[in-house]
């Protein structure tokens, strides 16, 4: 037998390492965001991340939130609406709020304004579309993912995460399934605020981590509020005027201001309005102009 040189032993290993490094470099900077109702006490989020990194190493995974109230499609859609446009074109947004998992609801992926969105066809992705038609949409075909298992209770790991990883790795939508008519997508019904004379009617959509009530009353409906003055009411919550910031109020004082979502927000300086005034999602909010 001839002698085996070090190069013969390590040459293939070095070449494999270089190829692997090149494949990782190809997706370096590819971003996948995650938005779910899974919470953080279980391993569900971690399992999805593991599946994506196993398929496409080098991804940048960004958690938007995993604290969507269980099965709340509307709240999931609203969080997606608030966050997706903060990311660069090419980002893949993985959204799993899926009370219909295991049923005949479609699993879809779509493109819109240079971004990709992956999730169930139950209206949650409409948070990004806001009623518009996407550029392209497909129903995910599990066979195109070569998935080894498809649990009937965890499509987040077995269907949506693989599809998101494949898109982030460079595969096209058309590679992952069959074309869907955009007009057939399920939409989410977001309550709309409206102005009737000197009164604006709206509702609380979200109670945030600080106990603030985020409403559906868009800033443009409050045009002239500073000059004319307003009275804001929601149950026992009452305040006068539109504050420029939290600091404009005294400690423990109720205030209303325009939120980062460009809608009216009900708050308490250094406190939690939801706790103090028992604010609930869906509660009616009225703004009366002076």
Secondary structure, DSSP 8 states (H G I E B T S, - for coil): -----HHHHHHHHHHHHHHHHHHHHHHTT-EEEEEES--SSSSHHHHHHHHHHHHSTT-EEEEEES-S-TT-HHHHHHHHHHHGGGS-TT-EEEEE--TTTTSS--EEEEEETTEEEEEESSSTTHHHHTT---SEEEEE-HHHHT-S---SS-HIIIIIHHHHHHHHTT--HHHHEEE--GGGS--------EEETTEEEEEEEEE-TTS-EEEEEEGGGGTTHHHH-EEEEETTEEEES-BSSGGGS-TT-EEEEE-TTSEEEEEETTS-HHHHHT--TT-EEEEEE-
